[in-house]
């Protein structure tokens, strides 16, 4: 049967998140996680639904795409469909034609799992390798040490404080307490936690959100930040260790995170917290024609 691309709509987002959760497993490829959709949910359910695409055959979802900005599509595939030629070709056709309302004209990007057939087909269609990203992973089968600082789970009453630390961690961040509430209202947040690390004076100095995909599945860190006024004291390592402990408590089999390879400091922080650096992955881009 033919491959059909569709948008799940707000009512279908929960089902899409559950499908993504089923695809997360140790030994598999690092790809779009339910937490990526959950983090996008800070913009609200309607915008999240508008940014989501699914590709299905006979009603079974085989690929999910998340438009992480107008010019970047992040793709995930069912493990058994990574080499499905009909599916891969349909995805390539859809992302290459602006009239199909996936990606616009001009320079655009696609992030797909390494080793997926869709990458080969995009290369053949003239797409090129883009920015390198570094995935990192830590197995959670063994005990995770104490982070060495006071860490607390953040609820609605601390949303503004958590948001202010995140804004102070990333240049240009516009995250607000309102966006925290929108994110927390999303379906993926039922299996997520926001954490904050405090210094000896009680100030929140680092924050993280962890996303579980269910018992025995990969868990995700997205985002993690240290307040620019409190860097250099090991808080990034501490909050990352706390994130791993939280995911372990949620039943995750391992924790993964992915950051630009150019962000050497972030890679070093994650490695110091016990995450293993995995082979780089690259997105693909099509130049403006």
C-alpha positions in Angstrom: 0.0 0.0 0.0 1.1 3.6 -0.6 2.8 5.7 2.0 0.7 8.6 3.3 2.0 11.7 4.9 -0.2 13.5 7.3 -0.4 15.8 10.3 -1.6 14.2 13.5 -3.4 17.3 14.8 -3.6 18.2 18.5 -5.8 15.2 19.2 -3.3 12.9 17.6 -0.2 14.1 19.3 -0.5 11.7 22.2 -0.5 8.7 19.8 2.5 10.1 18.0 4.4 10.5 21.2 3.6 6.9 22.2 4.8 5.7 18.8 8.1 7.5 19.2 8.5 6.0 22.7 8.2 2.5 21.3 11.1 3.2 19.0 13.6 4.1 21.8 15.8 1.2 22.8 19.4 0.5 23.8 21.6 -0.4 20.9 19.4 1.5 18.4 20.1 4.7 16.6 19.8 8.0 18.4 16.8 9.8 16.8 13.9 12.0 17.6 12.7 11.2 21.1 9.3 11.9 22.8 11.2 14.5 24.8 12.1 16.4 21.7 8.4 16.8 21.1 7.9 17.6 24.7 10.5 20.4 24.7 8.9 21.8 21.5 5.5 21.8 23.4 6.7 24.9 25.2 5.2 26.8 22.2 1.8 25.2 22.9 -0.1 22.1 21.5 -1.3 23.9 18.4 2.2 24.8 17.2 3.5 21.4 18.1 0.8 19.7 16.0 1.5 22.1 13.1 5.2 21.2 13.3 4.7 17.4 13.3 4.4 15.1 10.3 3.9 11.4 10.1 4.4 8.9 7.3 2.2 5.8 7.5 1.4 2.6 5.5 -2.0 0.9 6.1 -2.5 3.1 9.1 0.8 2.1 10.8 3.1 5.1 11.5 6.6 4.3 10.1 8.3 7.7 10.3 7.8 10.9 12.3 9.1 14.3 11.5 9.4 17.4 13.7 10.0 20.8 12.2 12.4 22.3 14.7 12.2 25.7 13.1 10.9 26.5 9.6 14.0 25.2 7.8 15.0 22.0 9.8 13.1 18.7 9.8 14.2 16.1 12.3 13.2 12.6 11.4 12.7 9.3 13.3 11.9 5.9 11.8 10.5 2.7 13.1 13.5 0.4 13.6 12.2 -2.1 11.1 11.6 0.6 8.5 15.1 2.2 8.4 15.8 0.5 5.0 12.3 0.6 3.7 12.8 1.9 0.1 9.3 3.0 -0.6 9.1 4.9 2.7 12.5 6.6 2.2 11.7 7.7 -1.3 8.3 9.2 -0.2 10.0 11.1 2.6 12.6 12.4 0.1 9.9 13.5 -2.3 7.9 15.2 0.4 10.8 17.1 1.9 12.1 18.2 -1.5 8.9 19.7 -2.8 7.9 23.0 -1.1 4.3 22.6 -2.3 4.0 19.6 0.0 4.3 21.9 3.1 7.1 20.2 4.8 10.2 22.4 4.1 10.1 25.7 2.2 12.2 26.8 -0.7 15.8 27.9 -0.1 18.4 26.4 2.1 16.9 23.8 4.4 18.1 21.0 6.6 17.1 17.4 7.4 18.4 15.4 10.5 17.9 11.7 10.0 19.3 8.7 11.8 22.8 7.6 10.6 22.5 4.5 8.5 18.9 5.2 7.4 18.2 4.7 3.7 16.7 8.2 3.5 20.2 9.6 4.0 21.6 7.8 1.0 18.7 8.9 -1.2 19.1 12.6 -0.1 22.8 12.4 -1.0 21.9 11.1 -4.4 19.4 13.9 -4.8 22.1 16.5 -4.2 21.9 17.1 -0.5 25.2 17.7 1.4 26.6 17.0 4.8 26.1 19.7 7.3 27.1 20.5 10.9 28.4 17.7 13.0 26.6 16.8 16.3 27.9 14.6 19.1 25.6 12.1 20.8 26.6 11.0 24.3 25.1 8.1 26.4 25.3 6.6 29.9 24.0 3.2 30.8 21.8 3.3 33.9 22.1 -0.4 34.8 24.6 0.5 37.5 24.1 2.9 40.5 24.5 6.6 39.7 26.5 8.5 42.4 25.2 11.4 44.4 25.6 14.7 42.5 27.2 16.4 45.4 24.9 19.4 45.5 21.3 20.1 46.5 18.9 19.2 43.7 15.2 19.6 43.7 12.3 18.7 41.4 10.6 21.8 40.1 6.9 22.2 40.2 4.6 25.0 38.9 5.4 27.3 41.8 9.1 27.4 40.8 8.5 27.7 37.1 9.5 31.4 36.9 12.8 30.7 38.8 13.6 27.7 36.6 12.9 29.8 33.5 15.1 32.6 34.6 18.1 30.3 35.1 17.5 28.7 31.7 17.4 32.2 30.1 20.7 33.0 31.9 22.3 29.8 30.5 21.7 30.4 26.8 22.4 33.6 24.8 19.2 34.7 23.2 16.9 32.4 25.1 13.3 33.7 25.4 12.1 30.9 27.7 9.5 32.1 30.3 7.5 30.7 33.1 4.5 30.7 30.8 6.4 28.4 28.4 7.3 26.1 31.3 3.6 25.7 32.0 2.8 25.1 28.4 5.5 22.4 28.3 4.3 20.8 31.5 0.8 20.6 30.1 2.0 18.5 27.2 1.5 14.7 26.9 5.3 13.9 27.0 5.7 15.7 30.4 3.8 12.9 32.2 7.1 11.1 32.0 9.4 14.0 32.5 11.0 16.0 35.4 12.5 19.5 35.7 15.4 19.7 38.2 17.3 22.6 39.6 20.6 22.6 41.5 21.2 25.1 44.3 24.5 26.4 45.7 25.2 26.7 49.4 23.5 30.1 49.4 20.3 28.5 48.1 20.5 30.1 44.7 19.3 28.1 41.7 22.5 27.8 39.6 21.8 25.0 37.0 18.7 23.4 35.5 17.8 20.4 33.4 14.7 18.6 32.0 14.7 14.8 31.7 12.3 12.9 29.5 11.6 9.2 30.0 10.2 7.1 27.1 9.1 4.4 29.6 10.5 1.4 31.5 13.6 0.0 29.8 13.8 2.7 27.2 16.3 5.5 26.4 15.8 8.7 28.5 16.7 12.1 27.1 18.3 15.3 28.6 16.8 18.4 26.9 17.8 21.0 27.8 20.6 21.5 30.4 22.0 24.8 31.4 24.2 26.5 33.9 23.7 30.1 34.9 26.4 32.2 33.3 27.2 33.8 36.7 27.9 30.4 38.3 30.0 28.6 35.7 33.3 26.9 36.5 32.2 25.3 39.8 31.1 21.9 38.5 27.4 22.6 38.5 27.0 21.3 34.9 28.5 18.0 35.9 26.4 17.8 39.0 23.0 18.6 37.4 23.8 16.0 34.6 24.5 13.3 37.2 21.2 14.3 38.9 19.5 14.0 35.6 20.9 10.5 35.2 19.6 9.5 38.7 16.2 10.9 38.0 15.9 9.0 34.7 17.1 5.8 36.5 14.3 6.3 39.0 11.8 6.7 36.1 12.9 3.3 34.8 15.1 4.5 31.9 17.7 2.0 30.7 20.2 4.8 29.7 20.4 8.5 29.2 21.3 10.2 26.0 22.0 13.8 24.9 23.1 15.4 21.7 24.9 18.7 21.2 26.8 20.5 18.5 30.3 19.1 18.3 31.5 22.7 18.2 30.3 23.2 21.8 33.4 21.6 23.2 32.6 22.7 26.7 29.2 21.0 26.7 30.7 17.8 25.4 33.4 17.9 28.1 30.7 18.5 30.8 28.7 15.5 29.7 31.7 13.3 29.6 32.8 14.4 33.1 29.3 13.2 34.3 30.0 9.7 33.0 28.4 9.9 29.5 30.2 8.1 26.7 30.9 10.1 23.5 29.4 8.3 20.5 30.3 8.7 16.8 29.4 12.1 15.4 26.3 12.5 13.3 25.6 15.1 10.7 22.5 16.7 9.4 22.0 17.2 5.6 21.3 20.4 3.8 20.1 21.5 0.4 21.4 24.8 -0.9 19.1 27.5 -2.1 18.5 27.0 -5.9 
